[in-house]
Amino acid sequence: MPIEKQHITEFSRFGLIAKQVVEGFLTGLHKSPFHGFSVEFAEHKLYTHGDSIKNIDWKLFARTDKLFLKEYEEETNVRSTIVVDVSSSMNFPQSQNTDINKLNKLGFSVYAAASLFYLLNKQRDASGLVLFDEKVNFVSEIKGSKTHLNFLLNQLEIILLNKKTTGFKTNITDTLHQIADQSPKRGLVILFTDFSFQSGRDDAESIIESLQHLKHNGNEVVVFNVNDLNLEVELEYNNRPHKFVDLETREEIKLTPTQVKEQYNQLKKNQIAKIKTRLTSFGIDYSDANINEGFGKILEYYLIKRKKL
């Protein structure tokens, strides 16, 4: 749904919050076993007239009263595509809360993607964005400029401004095959989805095959299964009747969760285990992303993967 540019003010703090998430995370790395993952440079060289001042080491200038430039490693050149499922099932829980600590699955994925884009840009890596529900809705170019970063953040803001929360169905299999056909080879593809699919449209095996297609094209693939662990996996509801509504089909069912909890838990965990085991066997990285745990795990997982590349 097109949105006038002047309307994108409601989430004016969006980019700032994502930036703060990354800066806080990188600061924490200095006190963790992952110290050294932040952007590193190979050496300094003395500044000469005509050089760009962008990479001047001002801290070194304060100590030496001489201007030196940071010479960065050439290997910081990973091309990454972040793919976000924007189907209606991602709007669970259906709170419109914009508090970064109380986001639904879509809000969590959008902020996680924004934080990754900041981190990628900080490392001088090129990045792009793909948005999909039952079809691919948006595909950006893969670039590494500051202007491109702002463009990607703007597209993510638009997702948060879209107030319609039901009716957007998921077709993971076809859209991932399309992404695989169109994506550049030998890149890093990061997928945020909740693996919600309708009978007859998708099944676990066909989704796995579509992810294998991405891998087969020479891409490294990281999958984040976005969920509310307590509500969606553990079915932690109080012992009274509830009405559950499918956000994609609007189908309704009334039941007392405690009566089906044990059986549901087993079915859900078996589904997750199957997906994880099959993806891992193809060399695809899989990680559960609980929306109540923050973004540190997402950023850390990415850095570990990137270092292996």
C-alpha positions in Angstrom: 0.0 0.0 0.0 1.6 3.3 -1.1 2.1 5.8 1.7 2.9 9.5 1.2 6.4 10.3 2.1 5.3 13.1 4.4 3.3 10.6 6.4 6.5 8.7 7.4 6.9 10.7 10.6 5.0 8.5 13.1 8.1 6.2 13.5 10.7 9.0 13.2 12.6 7.3 16.0 12.7 4.0 14.1 16.1 4.4 12.6 17.5 5.9 15.8 16.4 3.0 17.8 17.8 0.5 15.4 21.1 2.4 15.4 21.2 2.4 19.2 20.5 -1.4 19.3 23.6 -1.9 17.1 25.8 0.5 19.0 24.8 -1.1 22.4 25.4 -4.5 21.0 28.9 -3.6 19.6 29.8 -2.0 22.9 28.8 -5.2 24.7 31.1 -7.3 22.4 34.1 -5.7 24.0 33.1 -7.5 27.2 32.2 -10.8 25.6 33.9 -13.8 24.0 33.1 -12.2 20.6 35.5 -9.2 21.1 37.0 -8.4 17.8 33.9 -8.9 15.6 33.4 -5.2 15.1 34.8 -3.4 12.1 38.6 -3.8 12.0 41.2 -2.0 9.9 44.5 -3.3 8.6 46.8 -0.3 9.3 47.1 3.4 9.4 48.7 5.7 6.8 49.6 9.3 7.1 47.0 11.7 5.8 48.1 13.6 2.7 46.4 16.6 1.0 43.5 15.4 -1.1 42.7 12.3 0.9 39.1 11.8 2.1 38.7 12.8 5.7 36.0 10.2 6.2 38.4 7.6 7.6 40.6 9.9 9.8 41.4 8.3 13.2 40.5 11.3 15.4 41.4 9.4 18.6 44.9 8.8 17.3 45.0 12.5 16.2 44.2 13.5 19.8 47.2 11.5 21.1 49.7 12.3 18.4 48.6 15.6 16.9 49.0 14.0 13.5 46.4 13.0 10.9 46.2 9.2 10.1 43.7 7.3 7.9 42.4 3.9 8.8 43.1 1.4 6.0 40.3 -1.2 6.1 40.6 -4.8 5.2 39.4 -5.7 1.7 37.5 -8.8 2.8 34.6 -6.7 4.3 32.7 -7.2 1.0 29.9 -9.6 1.8 26.7 -9.1 -0.2 23.7 -9.8 1.9 19.9 -10.0 1.2 17.5 -9.8 4.1 14.1 -11.5 3.4 11.2 -10.6 5.6 7.9 -12.4 5.7 5.2 -9.7 6.0 2.1 -12.0 5.9 -0.7 -11.5 8.4 0.4 -14.3 10.7 3.5 -12.2 11.5 1.1 -9.7 13.2 0.8 -12.0 16.2 0.3 -11.0 19.0 -2.1 -8.4 17.6 -0.9 -5.6 19.9 -0.1 -2.3 18.1 2.4 -1.5 20.8 5.5 0.1 19.3 7.6 -0.4 22.5 10.7 -2.1 21.2 10.5 -4.5 24.1 6.8 -5.5 23.4 6.8 -6.0 19.6 4.8 -8.6 17.7 6.6 -10.9 15.2 6.5 -8.5 12.3 7.7 -5.6 14.4 10.5 -7.7 15.8 11.5 -8.9 12.3 11.5 -5.3 11.0 13.6 -3.9 13.8 16.0 -6.9 13.6 16.3 -6.3 9.8 17.0 -2.6 10.4 19.6 -3.4 13.0 21.3 -5.8 10.6 21.3 -3.2 7.9 23.1 -0.7 10.2 25.6 -3.4 11.1 26.2 -4.3 7.5 26.6 -0.7 6.6 29.0 -0.2 9.4 31.1 -3.1 8.1 30.9 -1.7 4.5 29.0 -4.6 3.3 26.4 -4.3 0.5 22.9 -5.3 1.4 19.4 -5.6 0.0 15.8 -6.2 1.1 13.0 -8.5 -0.1 9.5 -8.4 1.4 6.9 -11.1 0.7 3.6 -12.6 1.7 1.9 -14.8 -0.9 4.0 -13.1 -3.5 7.2 -11.0 -3.6 6.1 -7.5 -2.9 9.4 -5.6 -2.9 12.9 -6.2 -4.0 15.7 -3.7 -3.7 19.1 -3.5 -5.3 22.1 -4.6 -3.3 24.3 -1.7 -2.4 26.5 -0.5 0.5 26.0 3.3 0.5 24.6 5.4 3.3 21.9 6.6 1.0 20.9 3.0 0.2 20.7 2.3 4.0 18.3 5.2 4.5 16.2 3.9 1.6 16.0 0.4 3.1 15.0 1.8 6.5 12.3 3.8 4.8 10.9 0.7 3.3 10.8 -1.0 6.7 9.1 2.0 8.2 6.3 1.7 5.6 5.7 -1.9 6.8 5.2 -0.6 10.4 2.8 2.1 9.1 0.6 -0.4 7.4 -2.2 -0.9 9.9 -4.0 -3.8 8.1 -3.2 -6.9 10.1 -5.3 -9.6 8.5 -5.9 -11.1 5.1 -2.3 -11.3 3.8 -1.7 -15.0 3.3 1.7 -16.8 3.0 3.1 -18.7 0.1 6.6 -19.4 1.3 7.5 -22.1 -1.3 6.8 -20.2 -4.5 8.2 -16.9 -3.2 11.4 -18.5 -2.0 11.9 -20.2 -5.4 11.3 -16.8 -7.1 13.8 -15.2 -4.8 16.3 -18.0 -5.5 15.9 -17.4 -9.3 16.4 -13.7 -9.0 19.0 -13.4 -6.2 22.7 -13.0 -7.1 24.8 -16.0 -6.5 27.4 -16.4 -3.8 25.8 -14.1 -1.3 24.3 -14.3 2.2 20.5 -14.6 2.4 18.9 -14.0 5.8 15.2 -15.0 6.2 12.8 -13.9 8.9 9.6 -16.0 8.9 7.3 -17.8 11.3 6.8 -20.8 9.0 3.1 -20.4 9.1 1.5 -22.0 6.1 -1.9 -23.2 4.9 -2.7 -26.8 4.0 -2.6 -27.3 0.3 -0.4 -24.2 -0.3 2.8 -25.1 1.5 4.1 -28.0 3.5 7.3 -28.3 5.5 9.0 -30.4 2.9 8.3 -28.1 0.0 9.5 -25.1 2.1 12.7 -26.9 2.9 13.2 -27.6 -0.9 12.7 -23.9 -1.7 15.4 -23.0 0.9 17.6 -25.7 -0.6 17.2 -23.9 -3.9 18.6 -20.8 -2.4 21.5 -22.8 -1.1 22.1 -24.6 -4.3 22.5 -21.3 -6.1 25.7 -20.7 -4.2 24.2 -18.6 -1.4 24.8 -19.1 2.3 21.4 -19.1 4.0 20.4 -18.2 7.6 16.9 -18.8 8.7 15.3 -17.2 11.8 12.1 -18.9 12.9 10.3 -15.9 14.5 7.9 -16.9 17.3 6.4 -16.0 20.6 7.8 -19.0 22.5 5.3 -18.8 25.4 2.1 -18.3 23.3 2.9 -20.1 20.1 5.1 -23.0 21.1 4.3 -23.6 24.7 0.7 -22.6 24.5 0.9 -20.8 27.8 -2.7 -19.5 28.3 -4.8 -19.4 31.4 -7.3 -22.2 32.0 -10.5 -20.7 30.4 -12.1 -20.8 26.9 -10.4 -18.7 24.3 -11.3 -17.8 20.7 -8.4 -18.2 18.3 -8.5 -16.4 14.9 -6.3 -17.3 12.0 -4.9 -13.9 10.9 -4.5 -15.1 7.3 -7.8 -16.9 6.7 -9.9 -15.4 9.5 -11.1 -18.8 10.5 -12.0 -19.1 14.2 -11.9 -21.8 16.7 -13.0 -21.8 20.4 -11.2 -24.1 22.9 -9.6 -24.2 26.3 -5.8 -24.3 25.6 -5.0 -26.5 28.6 -7.1 -29.3 27.2 -5.0 -29.6 24.0 -1.7 -28.2 25.3 0.2 -31.5 25.6 -0.7 -32.7 22.1 -0.2 -29.3 20.6 3.3 -29.0 22.2 4.3 -32.3 20.7 3.1 -31.5 17.2 4.7 -28.0 17.2 8.0 -29.3 18.5 8.1 -32.1 16.0 7.4 -29.6 13.2 10.2 -27.4 14.4 12.6 -30.3 14.9 11.9 -31.6 11.3 12.6 -28.2 9.7 15.7 -27.6 11.8 17.2 -31.1 11.1 16.5 -31.0 7.4 17.8 -27.5 6.9 21.0 -28.3 8.9 21.5 -31.4 6.7 21.7 -29.1 3.7 24.1 -26.7 5.3 21.5 -24.1 6.0 21.8 -22.3 9.3 18.6 -22.4 11.5 17.9 -20.4 14.7 14.7 -19.9 16.7 14.1 -16.2 17.3 11.9 -15.6 20.3 10.4 -12.1 20.1 10.8 -11.8 23.9 14.6 -12.2 23.9 15.7 -9.0 22.1 18.0 -8.6 19.1 21.4 -9.5 20.5 21.1 -13.2 19.5 20.2 -12.1 15.9 23.2 -9.8 15.6 25.5 -12.3 17.3 24.4 -15.2 15.0 25.0 -13.0 11.9 28.5 -12.0 13.0 29.5 -15.6 13.7 28.2 -16.6 10.2 29.9 -13.7 8.5 33.2 -14.5 10.1 33.0 -18.1 8.7 32.5 -16.6 5.2 
